[in-house]
Amino acid sequence: MLFLVISEPRADRPSDMAKARQGFWPWMAGYQASGVCLHIYPRVGRGVVVVFSVETNEQLHRILNEWADMIPAQFDIYPLVDINATAALLASQVAATAT
């Protein structure tokens, strides 16, 4: 399952969170290496945007809890559909209307 996650960190002083933020990147690198984190981009100002590929909602829940323990944040979560699945769905809809 694919999810776009946008973090909105708590409004702490950036200098107060610098040490925690340094630990974030090596932690996320583990998820990148395992293929769970497909893309990650820092946002201008603060926060990041991540695309996760997880097997279950529980896996995503665990990741977000680990993340929030490191850097308290609010998360906007958007389920995504794989492009191949979308193409197959559209093809089946076209085929259904052609008969």
BAMIKE-302461 format. One line per 10 residues: their letters; for each residue z, y, x of N, C-alpha, C. Coordinates in pm, whole numbers, plus 50000, padded with zeros to 5 digits. Layout:
REM residues N
a	Z,Y,X,Z,Y,X,Z,Y,X; ...;
This chain:
REM residues 99
mlflvisepr	50000,49883,50085,50000,50000,50000,50000,50124,50090; 49918,50219,50051,49909,50343,50127,49985,50454,50058; 50055,50534,50138,50130,50648,50086,50114,50767,50177; 50089,50883,50118,50093,51010,50189,50233,51066,50168; 50302,51096,50277,50438,51151,50270,50438,51287,50338; 50487,51387,50266,50499,51522,50320,50648,51555,50326; 50695,51586,50446,50838,51617,50459,50862,51767,50454; 50971,51803,50393,51019,51941,50386,51163,51938,50436; 51182,51958,50569,51317,51949,50624,51412,52052,50564; 51539,52015,50566,51642,52106,50521,51633,52235,50603;
adrpsdmaka	51671,52345,50547,51653,52476,50610,51758,52506,50716; 51778,52412,50808,51868,52436,50921,51795,52519,51026; 51872,52579,51115,51811,52652,51227,51734,52552,51313; 51610,52582,51348,51533,52490,51431,51604,52452,51561; 51672,52548,51622,51742,52517,51747,51857,52419,51726; 51917,52419,51606,52024,52324,51576,51970,52182,51560; 51843,52169,51525,51783,52038,51499,51696,51988,51614; 51689,52063,51723,51597,52029,51832,51621,51888,51887; 51746,51851,51908,51775,51718,51964,51730,51608,51868; 51761,51624,51740,51719,51524,51641,51568,51517,51633;
rqgfwpwmag	51503,51632,51642,51357,51634,51636,51295,51564,51756; 51358,51574,51873,51308,51503,51990,51315,51352,51970; 51416,51305,51902,51430,51162,51875,51334,51111,51769; 51284,51201,51686,51194,51162,51578,51065,51101,51631; 51007,51164,51732,50875,51121,51779,50876,50981,51841; 50971,50946,51926,50975,50807,51975,51001,50708,51862; 51084,50746,51766,51111,50659,51651,50982,50636,51572; 50907,50741,51545,50782,50728,51470,50677,50654,51552; 50681,50665,51684,50586,50594,51770,50595,50443,51749; 50715,50394,51719,50730,50251,51689,50653,50212,51564;
yqasgvclhi	50655,50296,51464,50579,50269,51342,50429,50286,51364; 50391,50376,51453,50250,50389,51488,50201,50264,51560; 50280,50216,51655,50243,50098,51733,50229,49974,51644; 50311,49965,51540,50306,49849,51451,50199,49861,51343; 50135,49978,51334,50030,49998,51234,50081,50045,51099; 50211,50069,51088,50268,50117,50961,50237,50266,50943; 50247,50343,51050,50210,50486,51046,50066,50496,51091; 49976,50527,50996,49833,50537,51028,49796,50673,51084; 49858,50778,51030,49828,50915,51074,49956,50996,51062; 49973,51090,51155,50086,51183,51146,50043,51318,51204;
yprvgrgvvv	50076,51423,51131,50041,51558,51173,50159,51650,51149; 50203,51724,51251,50306,51826,51228,50249,51937,51140; 50335,51990,51055,50296,52104,50972,50329,52233,51046; 50257,52339,51015,50288,52468,51073,50427,52508,51024; 50512,52550,51114,50649,52589,51079,50745,52475,51094; 50743,52383,51000,50832,52266,51007,50783,52159,50914; 50823,52037,50945,50785,51923,50865,50661,51853,50920; 50632,51738,50863,50515,51661,50903,50450,51600,50780; 50324,51559,50799,50249,51485,50698,50216,51350,50760; 50246,51242,50687,50226,51106,50741,50153,51022,50637;
vfsvetneql	50064,50935,50684,50005,50832,50599,50063,50700,50646; 50135,50632,50557,50196,50502,50585,50118,50391,50515; 50109,50278,50582,50058,50155,50522,50172,50055,50523; 50230,50030,50405,50347,49942,50395,50318,49827,50300; 50394,49721,50315,50377,49602,50230,50447,49618,50096; 50560,49690,50095,50640,49701,49973,50697,49842,49959; 50738,49875,49838,50808,50001,49815,50940,50003,49892; 51003,49888,49904,51130,49879,49974,51114,49915,50122; 51001,49875,50181,50975,49909,50321,50963,50060,50336; 50890,50125,50247,50879,50270,50251,51015,50335,50230;
hrilnewadm	51092,50283,50137,51226,50336,50109,51313,50331,50234; 51308,50218,50306,51387,50202,50428,51344,50303,50534; 51213,50320,50551,51162,50415,50650,51209,50557,50617; 51197,50596,50491,51236,50732,50452,51386,50754,50467; 51466,50650,50443,51611,50664,50466,51643,50679,50613; 51576,50603,50699,51595,50619,50844,51558,50761,50885; 51445,50808,50834,51396,50941,50866,51497,51047,50823; 51545,51038,50699,51639,51138,50647,51774,51133,50719; 51811,51016,50773,51933,51009,50854,51917,51089,50983; 51796,51090,51037,51767,51164,51159,51750,51312,51133;
ipaqfdiypl	51664,51342,51035,51631,51481,50999,51637,51492,50848; 51747,51546,50794,51756,51558,50649,51637,51636,50593; 51573,51576,50492,51451,51636,50438,51429,51590,50295; 51347,51664,50226,51295,51624,50096,51155,51571,50122; 51115,51466,50049,50985,51406,50069,50903,51412,49942; 50780,51458,49954,50682,51444,49847,50601,51321,49882; 50589,51228,49788,50525,51100,49814,50409,51081,49717; 50292,51052,49774,50172,51033,49694,50112,50896,49723; 50107,50806,49624,50038,50678,49645,49889,50704,49662; 49828,50631,49754,49685,50646,49781,49614,50515,49752;
vdinataall	49483,50524,49732,49400,50406,49709,49305,50391,49827; 49296,50271,49878,49204,50241,49987,49061,50274,49945; 48983,50330,50034,48846,50373,50001,48759,50256,49958; 48778,50138,50018,48699,50020,49979,48734,49975,49838; 48862,49983,49802,48904,49948,49667,48846,50046,49566; 48841,50173,49602,48783,50274,49514,48635,50248,49492; 48563,50217,49600,48420,50189,49588,48395,50067,49500; 48478,49963,49516,48463,49843,49433,48490,49874,49286; 48591,49953,49259,48622,49991,49121,48507,50068,49059; 48454,50165,49131,48342,50243,49079,48220,50156,49055;
asqvaatat	48192,50063,49146,48078,49973,49128,48096,49887,49005; 48218,49837,48981,48241,49754,48863,48228,49836,48734; 48269,49962,48737,48254,50048,48619,48106,50076,48590; 48029,50099,48695,47886,50122,48676,47819,49997,48623; 47856,49880,48679,47797,49755,48633,47833,49728,48488; 47955,49760,48447,47999,49736,48310,47923,49823,48210; 47888,49943,48249,47817,50033,48158,47667,50006,48157; 47617,49932,48256,47473,49904,48265,47434,49787,48178; 47529,49711,48128,47495,49593,48047,47490,49622,47901;
